[in-house]
């Protein structure tokens, strides 16, 4: 008996549990892609898979809808793989350990992958159900969305017939997303030189932070543990040498924990306590800095240690500008998601976002110049365009009308700072009319992620009504 058995909608939860049993982190999508292909074949539906593991499944229109325009139902197959430090799950080969607590489904010690497994589960349930009223459907499942939208970027969209796309990759019920920021990934490498010291050695850990999605939750002003570590090191009133430093696992997740190996003769315990007291903020009330004595054989020289601290203090991070047109919308931001030392080199990976292309490139130019100032190597990749709001959208009008009819209130029409594949699809499919929506998901990209069961049921019923109205 499955953990989710008995929950509604039954077939959606069935498929979601099966998806969660299959390893499907970004870059590890062979099995989940093959699973979708096999489901399509079992349903005797037309299916294709490309070299990027993108899957397209076609289902003919139901009776009476043969003349209606094709609708694309889209979600991504990969998930962000974050876990608690003591969690033993190997994301490369293990499934998730699902739990139910009241109205919520979560995974014990790890991300849940509701972003975006619930989209795939909903669409598979629709493909299976021959009692539904709907136009011709193209189910599009893309890959590696979380690491740069590489599946959508590599997709040959000329094989798609649809000009109407429903993206099921939003995390708040009652909101229809009609635009999003563009962005890019940035890699920076700074060379370091080895040194020698006889000073005592300590492991310093910045922790207790909330973290979160670097787009959706960047507006909350939460602390970035990598940047916080840099500020702490810069606050030390005595000389120190760095032996190692690392924090964060994903560029698009605000890092919660950063560790550094520090050699010093100063009173580092007291400095840590003082820093926490002076930097307590409402967004991260559980900020902590722990210090423990350790043995460590490797360290960098004083100049390299200063470079690390100086860069962490000078690099931009978080909100850069707010939109002047849409109240409360972050226009441009930057997140240092990954910080680590490998082979005498400091590696940093960033997620840059902006709904104004000129601002995005200005921010990237600032990063490149800062990198050159410190003698490093800069590169950017995984560029994706902003999805611009359309004043005329029959799909948006239909979805809003159906929502108001079902619930008696109008949905919120929103433009978000997070990246969605709709921007890439809009570039590839001229005249595409797209809307994104989804059920209530909380704390995505963290091990606290959870999904509302009742919201999934409502959202799925809403999607079925939308399909019947198209």
Secondary structure, DSSP 8 states (H G I E B T S, - for coil): --TTTT-SSHHHHHHHHHHHTS--BTT--HHHHHHHHHHHHHTT-EEEE-TT--EEEEE---TT-TTS--EEEEEES-B---B-TT----TTT----EEEETTEEEETTB---HHHHHHHHHHHHHHH-TT-----EEEEEE--TTTT-HHHHH--GGG---SEEEE----STTEEEEEE-EEEEEEEEEE--B----S-EEEEEEE----EETTTTGGGT---HHHHHHHHHHH-SS-EEEEEEEE-S-TTEE---EEEEEEESS-HHHHHHHHHHHT-BTTBTT-EEEEEE------B-HHHHHHHHHHHHHS--EEEEE-SSSTT-EEEEEEEEEEEEETTEEEEEEEEEESSHHHHHHHHHHHHHHHHHTT-EEEEEEEE--B---S--HHHHHHHHHHHHHHSS--EEEEESS--THHHHHHHSTT-EEEE----EESTTSTT-EEEHHHHHHHHHHHHHHHHH-
